[in-house]
Amino acid sequence: MTAMHDPAHPGEIIREALETERWTVTQAAVRLGVTRHTLSRVLNGRASVSPRLALALERLGWSDAGHWVRMQGAYDLAQARKAESAA
């Protein structure tokens, strides 16, 4: 299997879904059971999708929790590889 060289942060995908649903960050945070601040940090790539958030996304019908955890893992691994090659 070939690894993605520069996968998107899962927050970018969530942001697109919010736009499709026409939800504000505040509305989405309420539906997901997280604070607006927490969701904003994820959407802006400054925080990871936690297993708890992954489960909340699953409850909304936005794929399964494992998908979000794997997506976050792929992003984190790509970032670590970039950092290692830059060092």
mmCIF file as gemmi writes it, N, C-alpha and C atoms, coordinates in Angstrom:
data_model
loop_
_atom_site.group_PDB
_atom_site.id
_atom_site.type_symbol
_atom_site.label_atom_id
_atom_site.label_alt_id
_atom_site.label_comp_id
_atom_site.label_asym_id
_atom_site.label_entity_id
_atom_site.label_seq_id
_atom_site.pdbx_PDB_ins_code
_atom_site.Cartn_x
_atom_site.Cartn_y
_atom_site.Cartn_z
_atom_site.occupancy
_atom_site.B_iso_or_equiv
_atom_site.pdbx_formal_charge
_atom_site.auth_seq_id
_atom_site.auth_asym_id
_atom_site.pdbx_PDB_model_num
ATOM 1 N N . MET Axp A 1 ? 0.841 -1.17 0 1 0 ? 1 A 1
ATOM 2 C CA . MET Axp A 1 ? 0 0 0 1 0 ? 1 A 1
ATOM 3 C C . MET Axp A 1 ? 0.894 1.244 0 1 0 ? 1 A 1
ATOM 4 N N . THR Axp A 2 ? 0.533 2.211 -0.81 1 0 ? 2 A 1
ATOM 5 C CA . THR Axp A 2 ? 1.276 3.454 -0.897 1 0 ? 2 A 1
ATOM 6 C C . THR Axp A 2 ? 0.71 4.473 0.088 1 0 ? 2 A 1
ATOM 7 N N . ALA Axp A 3 ? 1.581 5.078 0.871 1 0 ? 3 A 1
ATOM 8 C CA . ALA Axp A 3 ? 1.141 6.079 1.839 1 0 ? 3 A 1
ATOM 9 C C . ALA Axp A 3 ? 0.905 7.411 1.143 1 0 ? 3 A 1
ATOM 10 N N . MET Axp A 4 ? -0.072 8.157 1.637 1 0 ? 4 A 1
ATOM 11 C CA . MET Axp A 4 ? -0.305 9.501 1.107 1 0 ? 4 A 1
ATOM 12 C C . MET Axp A 4 ? 0.835 10.385 1.582 1 0 ? 4 A 1
ATOM 13 N N . HIS Axp A 5 ? 1.364 11.214 0.693 1 0 ? 5 A 1
ATOM 14 C CA . HIS Axp A 5 ? 2.479 12.064 1.062 1 0 ? 5 A 1
ATOM 15 C C . HIS Axp A 5 ? 2.049 13.279 1.865 1 0 ? 5 A 1
ATOM 16 N N . ASP Axp A 6 ? 0.889 13.802 1.579 1 0 ? 6 A 1
ATOM 17 C CA . ASP Axp A 6 ? 0.444 15.001 2.269 1 0 ? 6 A 1
ATOM 18 C C . ASP Axp A 6 ? -1.073 14.947 2.496 1 0 ? 6 A 1
ATOM 19 N N . PRO Axp A 7 ? -1.515 14.048 3.384 1 0 ? 7 A 1
ATOM 20 C CA . PRO Axp A 7 ? -2.957 13.944 3.615 1 0 ? 7 A 1
ATOM 21 C C . PRO Axp A 7 ? -3.491 15.202 4.3 1 0 ? 7 A 1
ATOM 22 N N . ALA Axp A 8 ? -4.739 15.48 4.056 1 0 ? 8 A 1
ATOM 23 C CA . ALA Axp A 8 ? -5.391 16.633 4.684 1 0 ? 8 A 1
ATOM 24 C C . ALA Axp A 8 ? -5.611 16.365 6.17 1 0 ? 8 A 1
ATOM 25 N N . HIS Axp A 9 ? -5.593 17.441 6.945 1 0 ? 9 A 1
ATOM 26 C CA . HIS Axp A 9 ? -5.973 17.322 8.352 1 0 ? 9 A 1
ATOM 27 C C . HIS Axp A 9 ? -7.471 17.015 8.365 1 0 ? 9 A 1
ATOM 28 N N . PRO Axp A 10 ? -7.915 16.102 9.212 1 0 ? 10 A 1
ATOM 29 C CA . PRO Axp A 10 ? -9.342 15.769 9.248 1 0 ? 10 A 1
ATOM 30 C C . PRO Axp A 10 ? -10.245 16.984 9.48 1 0 ? 10 A 1
ATOM 31 N N . GLY Axp A 11 ? -9.725 17.999 10.132 1 0 ? 11 A 1
ATOM 32 C CA . GLY Axp A 11 ? -10.512 19.209 10.361 1 0 ? 11 A 1
ATOM 33 C C . GLY Axp A 11 ? -10.963 19.857 9.062 1 0 ? 11 A 1
ATOM 34 N N . GLU Axp A 12 ? -10.154 19.725 8.018 1 0 ? 12 A 1
ATOM 35 C CA . GLU Axp A 12 ? -10.539 20.281 6.715 1 0 ? 12 A 1
ATOM 36 C C . GLU Axp A 12 ? -11.771 19.564 6.168 1 0 ? 12 A 1
ATOM 37 N N . ILE Axp A 13 ? -11.821 18.268 6.359 1 0 ? 13 A 1
ATOM 38 C CA . ILE Axp A 13 ? -12.951 17.467 5.885 1 0 ? 13 A 1
ATOM 39 C C . ILE Axp A 13 ? -14.203 17.812 6.696 1 0 ? 13 A 1
ATOM 40 N N . ILE Axp A 14 ? -14.02 17.968 7.992 1 0 ? 14 A 1
ATOM 41 C CA . ILE Axp A 14 ? -15.152 18.33 8.857 1 0 ? 14 A 1
ATOM 42 C C . ILE Axp A 14 ? -15.668 19.713 8.476 1 0 ? 14 A 1
ATOM 43 N N . ARG Axp A 15 ? -14.765 20.643 8.206 1 0 ? 15 A 1
ATOM 44 C CA . ARG Axp A 15 ? -15.178 21.996 7.81 1 0 ? 15 A 1
ATOM 45 C C . ARG Axp A 15 ? -16.04 21.94 6.542 1 0 ? 15 A 1
ATOM 46 N N . GLU Axp A 16 ? -15.63 21.137 5.568 1 0 ? 16 A 1
ATOM 47 C CA . GLU Axp A 16 ? -16.413 20.989 4.332 1 0 ? 16 A 1
ATOM 48 C C . GLU Axp A 16 ? -17.804 20.421 4.631 1 0 ? 16 A 1
ATOM 49 N N . ALA Axp A 17 ? -17.856 19.46 5.559 1 0 ? 17 A 1
ATOM 50 C CA . ALA Axp A 17 ? -19.151 18.876 5.92 1 0 ? 17 A 1
ATOM 51 C C . ALA Axp A 17 ? -20.048 19.918 6.595 1 0 ? 17 A 1
ATOM 52 N N . LEU Axp A 18 ? -19.466 20.765 7.421 1 0 ? 18 A 1
ATOM 53 C CA . LEU Axp A 18 ? -20.247 21.823 8.077 1 0 ? 18 A 1
ATOM 54 C C . LEU Axp A 18 ? -20.81 22.782 7.037 1 0 ? 18 A 1
ATOM 55 N N . GLU Axp A 19 ? -19.996 23.105 6.046 1 0 ? 19 A 1
ATOM 56 C CA . GLU Axp A 19 ? -20.463 24.001 4.982 1 0 ? 19 A 1
ATOM 57 C C . GLU Axp A 19 ? -21.613 23.361 4.203 1 0 ? 19 A 1
ATOM 58 N N . THR Axp A 20 ? -21.489 22.069 3.933 1 0 ? 20 A 1
ATOM 59 C CA . THR Axp A 20 ? -22.55 21.351 3.222 1 0 ? 20 A 1
ATOM 60 C C . THR Axp A 20 ? -23.849 21.375 4.026 1 0 ? 20 A 1
ATOM 61 N N . GLU Axp A 21 ? -23.734 21.167 5.331 1 0 ? 21 A 1
ATOM 62 C CA . GLU Axp A 21 ? -24.905 21.16 6.209 1 0 ? 21 A 1
ATOM 63 C C . GLU Axp A 21 ? -25.406 22.578 6.521 1 0 ? 21 A 1
ATOM 64 N N . ARG Axp A 22 ? -24.568 23.566 6.215 1 0 ? 22 A 1
ATOM 65 C CA . ARG Axp A 22 ? -24.853 24.97 6.539 1 0 ? 22 A 1
ATOM 66 C C . ARG Axp A 22 ? -24.982 25.193 8.042 1 0 ? 22 A 1
ATOM 67 N N . TRP Axp A 23 ? -24.095 24.513 8.777 1 0 ? 23 A 1
ATOM 68 C CA . TRP Axp A 23 ? -24.046 24.669 10.224 1 0 ? 23 A 1
ATOM 69 C C . TRP Axp A 23 ? -22.927 25.633 10.582 1 0 ? 23 A 1
ATOM 70 N N . THR Axp A 24 ? -23.16 26.441 11.592 1 0 ? 24 A 1
ATOM 71 C CA . THR Axp A 24 ? -22.092 27.273 12.137 1 0 ? 24 A 1
ATOM 72 C C . THR Axp A 24 ? -21.224 26.38 13.012 1 0 ? 24 A 1
ATOM 73 N N . VAL Axp A 25 ? -20.079 26.883 13.386 1 0 ? 25 A 1
ATOM 74 C CA . VAL Axp A 25 ? -19.204 26.13 14.288 1 0 ? 25 A 1
ATOM 75 C C . VAL Axp A 25 ? -19.928 25.9 15.611 1 0 ? 25 A 1
ATOM 76 N N . THR Axp A 26 ? -20.641 26.902 16.077 1 0 ? 26 A 1
ATOM 77 C CA . THR Axp A 26 ? -21.373 26.768 17.337 1 0 ? 26 A 1
ATOM 78 C C . THR Axp A 26 ? -22.454 25.697 17.238 1 0 ? 26 A 1
ATOM 79 N N . GLN Axp A 27 ? -23.215 25.689 16.158 1 0 ? 27 A 1
ATOM 80 C CA . GLN Axp A 27 ? -24.257 24.671 15.976 1 0 ? 27 A 1
ATOM 81 C C . GLN Axp A 27 ? -23.647 23.272 15.919 1 0 ? 27 A 1
ATOM 82 N N . ALA Axp A 28 ? -22.563 23.132 15.194 1 0 ? 28 A 1
ATOM 83 C CA . ALA Axp A 28 ? -21.912 21.826 15.07 1 0 ? 28 A 1
ATOM 84 C C . ALA Axp A 28 ? -21.353 21.373 16.414 1 0 ? 28 A 1
ATOM 85 N N . ALA Axp A 29 ? -20.757 22.293 17.162 1 0 ? 29 A 1
ATOM 86 C CA . ALA Axp A 29 ? -20.195 21.944 18.468 1 0 ? 29 A 1
ATOM 87 C C . ALA Axp A 29 ? -21.276 21.397 19.393 1 0 ? 29 A 1
ATOM 88 N N . VAL Axp A 30 ? -22.435 22.026 19.379 1 0 ? 30 A 1
ATOM 89 C CA . VAL Axp A 30 ? -23.552 21.537 20.2 1 0 ? 30 A 1
ATOM 90 C C . VAL Axp A 30 ? -23.95 20.136 19.762 1 0 ? 30 A 1
ATOM 91 N N . ARG Axp A 31 ? -24.101 19.928 18.468 1 0 ? 31 A 1
ATOM 92 C CA . ARG Axp A 31 ? -24.494 18.601 17.96 1 0 ? 31 A 1
ATOM 93 C C . ARG Axp A 31 ? -23.453 17.537 18.277 1 0 ? 31 A 1
ATOM 94 N N . LEU Axp A 32 ? -22.185 17.935 18.299 1 0 ? 32 A 1
ATOM 95 C CA . LEU Axp A 32 ? -21.095 16.988 18.558 1 0 ? 32 A 1
ATOM 96 C C . LEU Axp A 32 ? -20.792 16.823 20.047 1 0 ? 32 A 1
ATOM 97 N N . GLY Axp A 33 ? -21.34 17.702 20.868 1 0 ? 33 A 1
ATOM 98 C CA . GLY Axp A 33 ? -21.094 17.601 22.314 1 0 ? 33 A 1
ATOM 99 C C . GLY Axp A 33 ? -19.707 18.048 22.727 1 0 ? 33 A 1
ATOM 100 N N . VAL Axp A 34 ? -19.14 18.998 21.972 1 0 ? 34 A 1
ATOM 101 C CA . VAL Axp A 34 ? -17.832 19.556 22.315 1 0 ? 34 A 1
ATOM 102 C C . VAL Axp A 34 ? -17.978 21.076 22.421 1 0 ? 34 A 1
ATOM 103 N N . THR Axp A 35 ? -16.969 21.712 22.978 1 0 ? 35 A 1
ATOM 104 C CA . THR Axp A 35 ? -17.023 23.165 23.05 1 0 ? 35 A 1
ATOM 105 C C . THR Axp A 35 ? -16.723 23.758 21.683 1 0 ? 35 A 1
ATOM 106 N N . ARG Axp A 36 ? -17.178 24.973 21.491 1 0 ? 36 A 1
ATOM 107 C CA . ARG Axp A 36 ? -16.896 25.683 20.243 1 0 ? 36 A 1
ATOM 108 C C . ARG Axp A 36 ? -15.392 25.832 20.067 1 0 ? 36 A 1
ATOM 109 N N . HIS Axp A 37 ? -14.7 26.13 21.154 1 0 ? 37 A 1
ATOM 110 C CA . HIS Axp A 37 ? -13.244 26.302 21.121 1 0 ? 37 A 1
ATOM 111 C C . HIS Axp A 37 ? -12.557 25.012 20.651 1 0 ? 37 A 1
ATOM 112 N N . THR Axp A 38 ? -12.978 23.892 21.191 1 0 ? 38 A 1
ATOM 113 C CA . THR Axp A 38 ? -12.386 22.604 20.804 1 0 ? 38 A 1
ATOM 114 C C . THR Axp A 38 ? -12.605 22.338 19.324 1 0 ? 38 A 1
ATOM 115 N N . LEU Axp A 39 ? -13.84 22.514 18.859 1 0 ? 39 A 1
ATOM 116 C CA . LEU Axp A 39 ? -14.128 22.259 17.447 1 0 ? 39 A 1
ATOM 117 C C . LEU Axp A 39 ? -13.36 23.227 16.554 1 0 ? 39 A 1
ATOM 118 N N . SER Axp A 40 ? -13.282 24.468 16.946 1 0 ? 40 A 1
ATOM 119 C CA . SER Axp A 40 ? -12.542 25.455 16.157 1 0 ? 40 A 1
ATOM 120 C C . SER Axp A 40 ? -11.076 25.06 16.016 1 0 ? 40 A 1
ATOM 121 N N . ARG Axp A 41 ? -10.479 24.566 17.101 1 0 ? 41 A 1
ATOM 122 C CA . ARG Axp A 41 ? -9.077 24.136 17.039 1 0 ? 41 A 1
ATOM 123 C C . ARG Axp A 41 ? -8.898 22.965 16.073 1 0 ? 41 A 1
ATOM 124 N N . VAL Axp A 42 ? -9.842 22.036 16.06 1 0 ? 42 A 1
ATOM 125 C CA . VAL Axp A 42 ? -9.771 20.906 15.121 1 0 ? 42 A 1
ATOM 126 C C . VAL Axp A 42 ? -9.926 21.419 13.695 1 0 ? 42 A 1
ATOM 127 N N . LEU Axp A 43 ? -10.919 22.271 13.469 1 0 ? 43 A 1
ATOM 128 C CA . LEU Axp A 43 ? -11.174 22.774 12.121 1 0 ? 43 A 1
ATOM 129 C C . LEU Axp A 43 ? -9.984 23.537 11.556 1 0 ? 43 A 1
ATOM 130 N N . ASN Axp A 44 ? -9.218 24.173 12.434 1 0 ? 44 A 1
ATOM 131 C CA . ASN Axp A 44 ? -8.065 24.953 11.995 1 0 ? 44 A 1
ATOM 132 C C . ASN Axp A 44 ? -6.75 24.171 12.057 1 0 ? 44 A 1
ATOM 133 N N . GLY Axp A 45 ? -6.842 22.87 12.305 1 0 ? 45 A 1
ATOM 134 C CA . GLY Axp A 45 ? -5.652 22.016 12.29 1 0 ? 45 A 1
ATOM 135 C C . GLY Axp A 45 ? -4.741 22.185 13.481 1 0 ? 45 A 1
ATOM 136 N N . ARG Axp A 46 ? -5.234 22.786 14.557 1 0 ? 46 A 1
ATOM 137 C CA . ARG Axp A 46 ? -4.408 22.995 15.757 1 0 ? 46 A 1
ATOM 138 C C . ARG Axp A 46 ? -4.667 21.953 16.835 1 0 ? 46 A 1
ATOM 139 N N . ALA Axp A 47 ? -5.621 21.066 16.58 1 0 ? 47 A 1
ATOM 140 C CA . ALA Axp A 47 ? -5.911 19.971 17.511 1 0 ? 47 A 1
ATOM 141 C C . ALA Axp A 47 ? -6.311 18.751 16.693 1 0 ? 47 A 1
ATOM 142 N N . SER Axp A 48 ? -6.132 17.605 17.295 1 0 ? 48 A 1
ATOM 143 C CA . SER Axp A 48 ? -6.44 16.336 16.63 1 0 ? 48 A 1
ATOM 144 C C . SER Axp A 48 ? -7.888 15.937 16.842 1 0 ? 48 A 1
ATOM 145 N N . VAL Axp A 49 ? -8.375 15.097 15.956 1 0 ? 49 A 1
ATOM 146 C CA . VAL Axp A 49 ? -9.673 14.466 16.153 1 0 ? 49 A 1
ATOM 147 C C . VAL Axp A 49 ? -9.458 13.376 17.197 1 0 ? 49 A 1
ATOM 148 N N . SER Axp A 50 ? -10.059 13.561 18.349 1 0 ? 50 A 1
ATOM 149 C CA . SER Axp A 50 ? -9.926 12.591 19.436 1 0 ? 50 A 1
ATOM 150 C C . SER Axp A 50 ? -10.872 11.415 19.195 1 0 ? 50 A 1
ATOM 151 N N . PRO Axp A 51 ? -10.641 10.3 19.87 1 0 ? 51 A 1
ATOM 152 C CA . PRO Axp A 51 ? -11.592 9.189 19.748 1 0 ? 51 A 1
ATOM 153 C C . PRO Axp A 51 ? -13.014 9.605 20.139 1 0 ? 51 A 1
ATOM 154 N N . ARG Axp A 52 ? -13.147 10.46 21.134 1 0 ? 52 A 1
ATOM 155 C CA . ARG Axp A 52 ? -14.469 10.935 21.554 1 0 ? 52 A 1
ATOM 156 C C . ARG Axp A 52 ? -15.149 11.729 20.431 1 0 ? 52 A 1
ATOM 157 N N . LEU Axp A 53 ? -14.401 12.618 19.797 1 0 ? 53 A 1
ATOM 158 C CA . LEU Axp A 53 ? -14.958 13.387 18.688 1 0 ? 53 A 1
ATOM 159 C C . LEU Axp A 53 ? -15.267 12.463 17.512 1 0 ? 53 A 1
ATOM 160 N N . ALA Axp A 54 ? -14.401 11.479 17.282 1 0 ? 54 A 1
ATOM 161 C CA . ALA Axp A 54 ? -14.638 10.512 16.203 1 0 ? 54 A 1
ATOM 162 C C . ALA Axp A 54 ? -15.965 9.779 16.422 1 0 ? 54 A 1
ATOM 163 N N . LEU Axp A 55 ? -16.252 9.409 17.65 1 0 ? 55 A 1
ATOM 164 C CA . LEU Axp A 55 ? -17.524 8.748 17.958 1 0 ? 55 A 1
ATOM 165 C C . LEU Axp A 55 ? -18.7 9.683 17.728 1 0 ? 55 A 1
ATOM 166 N N . ALA Axp A 56 ? -18.534 10.955 18.079 1 0 ? 56 A 1
ATOM 167 C CA . ALA Axp A 56 ? -19.602 11.934 17.862 1 0 ? 56 A 1
ATOM 168 C C . ALA Axp A 56 ? -19.857 12.12 16.365 1 0 ? 56 A 1
ATOM 169 N N . LEU Axp A 57 ? -18.806 12.153 15.568 1 0 ? 57 A 1
ATOM 170 C CA . LEU Axp A 57 ? -18.951 12.266 14.116 1 0 ? 57 A 1
ATOM 171 C C . LEU Axp A 57 ? -19.674 11.04 13.568 1 0 ? 57 A 1
ATOM 172 N N . GLU Axp A 58 ? -19.349 9.883 14.108 1 0 ? 58 A 1
ATOM 173 C CA . GLU Axp A 58 ? -20.017 8.644 13.709 1 0 ? 58 A 1
ATOM 174 C C . GLU Axp A 58 ? -21.513 8.719 14.019 1 0 ? 58 A 1
ATOM 175 N N . ARG Axp A 59 ? -21.861 9.246 15.191 1 0 ? 59 A 1
ATOM 176 C CA . ARG Axp A 59 ? -23.273 9.366 15.569 1 0 ? 59 A 1
ATOM 177 C C . ARG Axp A 59 ? -24.044 10.266 14.601 1 0 ? 59 A 1
ATOM 178 N N . LEU Axp A 60 ? -23.353 11.247 13.994 1 0 ? 60 A 1
ATOM 179 C CA . LEU Axp A 60 ? -23.991 12.108 13.003 1 0 ? 60 A 1
ATOM 180 C C . LEU Axp A 60 ? -24.145 11.414 11.653 1 0 ? 60 A 1
ATOM 181 N N . GLY Axp A 61 ? -23.527 10.236 11.526 1 0 ? 61 A 1
ATOM 182 C CA . GLY Axp A 61 ? -23.59 9.512 10.263 1 0 ? 61 A 1
ATOM 183 C C . GLY Axp A 61 ? -22.475 9.899 9.308 1 0 ? 61 A 1
ATOM 184 N N . TRP Axp A 62 ? -21.469 10.587 9.828 1 0 ? 62 A 1
ATOM 185 C CA . TRP Axp A 62 ? -20.336 11.028 9.006 1 0 ? 62 A 1
ATOM 186 C C . TRP Axp A 62 ? -19.227 9.988 9.089 1 0 ? 62 A 1
ATOM 187 N N . SER Axp A 63 ? -19.431 8.868 8.434 1 0 ? 63 A 1
ATOM 188 C CA . SER Axp A 63 ? -18.497 7.743 8.41 1 0 ? 63 A 1
ATOM 189 C C . SER Axp A 63 ? -18.448 7.109 9.797 1 0 ? 63 A 1
ATOM 190 N N . ASP Axp A 64 ? -17.535 6.155 9.958 1 0 ? 64 A 1
ATOM 191 C CA . ASP Axp A 64 ? -17.416 5.513 11.266 1 0 ? 64 A 1
ATOM 192 C C . ASP Axp A 64 ? -16.228 6.09 12.027 1 0 ? 64 A 1
ATOM 193 N N . ALA Axp A 65 ? -16.229 5.891 13.318 1 0 ? 65 A 1
ATOM 194 C CA . ALA Axp A 65 ? -15.195 6.463 14.177 1 0 ? 65 A 1
ATOM 195 C C . ALA Axp A 65 ? -13.794 6.01 13.76 1 0 ? 65 A 1
ATOM 196 N N . GLY Axp A 66 ? -13.684 4.748 13.369 1 0 ? 66 A 1
ATOM 197 C CA . GLY Axp A 66 ? -12.383 4.232 12.944 1 0 ? 66 A 1
ATOM 198 C C . GLY Axp A 66 ? -11.819 4.999 11.759 1 0 ? 66 A 1
ATOM 199 N N . HIS Axp A 67 ? -12.678 5.401 10.856 1 0 ? 67 A 1
ATOM 200 C CA . HIS Axp A 67 ? -12.254 6.196 9.696 1 0 ? 67 A 1
ATOM 201 C C . HIS Axp A 67 ? -11.583 7.486 10.148 1 0 ? 67 A 1
ATOM 202 N N . TRP Axp A 68 ? -12.209 8.189 11.089 1 0 ? 68 A 1
ATOM 203 C CA . TRP Axp A 68 ? -11.66 9.466 11.566 1 0 ? 68 A 1
ATOM 204 C C . TRP Axp A 68 ? -10.349 9.272 12.322 1 0 ? 68 A 1
ATOM 205 N N . VAL Axp A 69 ? -10.28 8.209 13.116 1 0 ? 69 A 1
ATOM 206 C CA . VAL Axp A 69 ? -9.047 7.925 13.858 1 0 ? 69 A 1
ATOM 207 C C . VAL Axp A 69 ? -7.92 7.577 12.89 1 0 ? 69 A 1
ATOM 208 N N . ARG Axp A 70 ? -8.223 6.778 11.867 1 0 ? 70 A 1
ATOM 209 C CA . ARG Axp A 70 ? -7.193 6.433 10.862 1 0 ? 70 A 1
ATOM 210 C C . ARG Axp A 70 ? -6.761 7.665 10.073 1 0 ? 70 A 1
ATOM 211 N N . MET Axp A 71 ? -7.711 8.524 9.733 1 0 ? 71 A 1
ATOM 212 C CA . MET Axp A 71 ? -7.384 9.746 9.003 1 0 ? 71 A 1
ATOM 213 C C . MET Axp A 71 ? -6.452 10.632 9.838 1 0 ? 71 A 1
ATOM 214 N N . GLN Axp A 72 ? -6.757 10.748 11.128 1 0 ? 72 A 1
ATOM 215 C CA . GLN Axp A 72 ? -5.899 11.549 12.004 1 0 ? 72 A 1
ATOM 216 C C . GLN Axp A 72 ? -4.518 10.918 12.105 1 0 ? 72 A 1
ATOM 217 N N . GLY Axp A 73 ? -4.471 9.599 12.232 1 0 ? 73 A 1
ATOM 218 C CA . GLY Axp A 73 ? -3.196 8.898 12.309 1 0 ? 73 A 1
ATOM 219 C C . GLY Axp A 73 ? -2.354 9.089 11.057 1 0 ? 73 A 1
ATOM 220 N N . ALA Axp A 74 ? -2.984 9.023 9.891 1 0 ? 74 A 1
ATOM 221 C CA . ALA Axp A 74 ? -2.265 9.223 8.627 1 0 ? 74 A 1
ATOM 222 C C . ALA Axp A 74 ? -1.704 10.638 8.55 1 0 ? 74 A 1
ATOM 223 N N . TYR Axp A 75 ? -2.497 11.605 8.994 1 0 ? 75 A 1
ATOM 224 C CA . TYR Axp A 75 ? -2.034 12.996 8.992 1 0 ? 75 A 1
ATOM 225 C C . TYR Axp A 75 ? -0.847 13.158 9.949 1 0 ? 75 A 1
ATOM 226 N N . ASP Axp A 76 ? -0.987 12.628 11.162 1 0 ? 76 A 1
ATOM 227 C CA . ASP Axp A 76 ? 0.084 12.747 12.159 1 0 ? 76 A 1
ATOM 228 C C . ASP Axp A 76 ? 1.375 12.081 11.683 1 0 ? 76 A 1
ATOM 229 N N . LEU Axp A 77 ? 1.255 10.907 11.075 1 0 ? 77 A 1
ATOM 230 C CA . LEU Axp A 77 ? 2.429 10.199 10.574 1 0 ? 77 A 1
ATOM 231 C C . LEU Axp A 77 ? 3.1 10.987 9.449 1 0 ? 77 A 1
ATOM 232 N N . ALA Axp A 78 ? 2.319 11.556 8.554 1 0 ? 78 A 1
ATOM 233 C CA . ALA Axp A 78 ? 2.886 12.362 7.469 1 0 ? 78 A 1
ATOM 234 C C . ALA Axp A 78 ? 3.624 13.576 8.026 1 0 ? 78 A 1
ATOM 235 N N . GLN Axp A 79 ? 3.065 14.198 9.061 1 0 ? 79 A 1
ATOM 236 C CA . GLN Axp A 79 ? 3.72 15.351 9.67 1 0 ? 79 A 1
ATOM 237 C C . GLN Axp A 79 ? 5.031 14.944 10.337 1 0 ? 79 A 1
ATOM 238 N N . ALA Axp A 80 ? 5.032 13.784 10.99 1 0 ? 80 A 1
ATOM 239 C CA . ALA Axp A 80 ? 6.256 13.284 11.631 1 0 ? 80 A 1
ATOM 240 C C . ALA Axp A 80 ? 7.324 12.983 10.588 1 0 ? 80 A 1
ATOM 241 N N . ARG Axp A 81 ? 6.922 12.407 9.447 1 0 ? 81 A 1
ATOM 242 C CA . ARG Axp A 81 ? 7.877 12.123 8.385 1 0 ? 81 A 1
ATOM 243 C C . ARG Axp A 81 ? 8.467 13.4 7.819 1 0 ? 81 A 1
ATOM 244 N N . LYS Axp A 82 ? 7.617 14.43 7.652 1 0 ? 82 A 1
ATOM 245 C CA . LYS Axp A 82 ? 8.118 15.726 7.167 1 0 ? 82 A 1
ATOM 246 C C . LYS Axp A 82 ? 9.136 16.306 8.135 1 0 ? 82 A 1
ATOM 247 N N . ALA Axp A 83 ? 8.819 16.257 9.409 1 0 ? 83 A 1
ATOM 248 C CA . ALA Axp A 83 ? 9.715 16.807 10.437 1 0 ? 83 A 1
ATOM 249 C C . ALA Axp A 83 ? 11.036 16.048 10.455 1 0 ? 83 A 1
ATOM 250 N N . GLU Axp A 84 ? 10.962 14.733 10.311 1 0 ? 84 A 1
ATOM 251 C CA . GLU Axp A 84 ? 12.18 13.908 10.325 1 0 ? 84 A 1
ATOM 252 C C . GLU Axp A 84 ? 13.048 14.192 9.112 1 0 ? 84 A 1
ATOM 253 N N . SER Axp A 85 ? 12.432 14.348 7.951 1 0 ? 85 A 1
ATOM 254 C CA . SER Axp A 85 ? 13.225 14.598 6.751 1 0 ? 85 A 1
ATOM 255 C C . SER Axp A 85 ? 13.795 16.01 6.738 1 0 ? 85 A 1
ATOM 256 N N . ALA Axp A 86 ? 13.145 16.927 7.452 1 0 ? 86 A 1
ATOM 257 C CA . ALA Axp A 86 ? 13.652 18.304 7.526 1 0 ? 86 A 1
ATOM 258 C C . ALA Axp A 86 ? 14.825 18.417 8.496 1 0 ? 86 A 1
ATOM 259 N N . ALA Axp A 87 ? 14.909 17.466 9.434 1 0 ? 87 A 1
ATOM 260 C CA . ALA Axp A 87 ? 15.961 17.533 10.468 1 0 ? 87 A 1
ATOM 261 C C . ALA Axp A 87 ? 17.302 17.048 9.959 1 0 ? 87 A 1
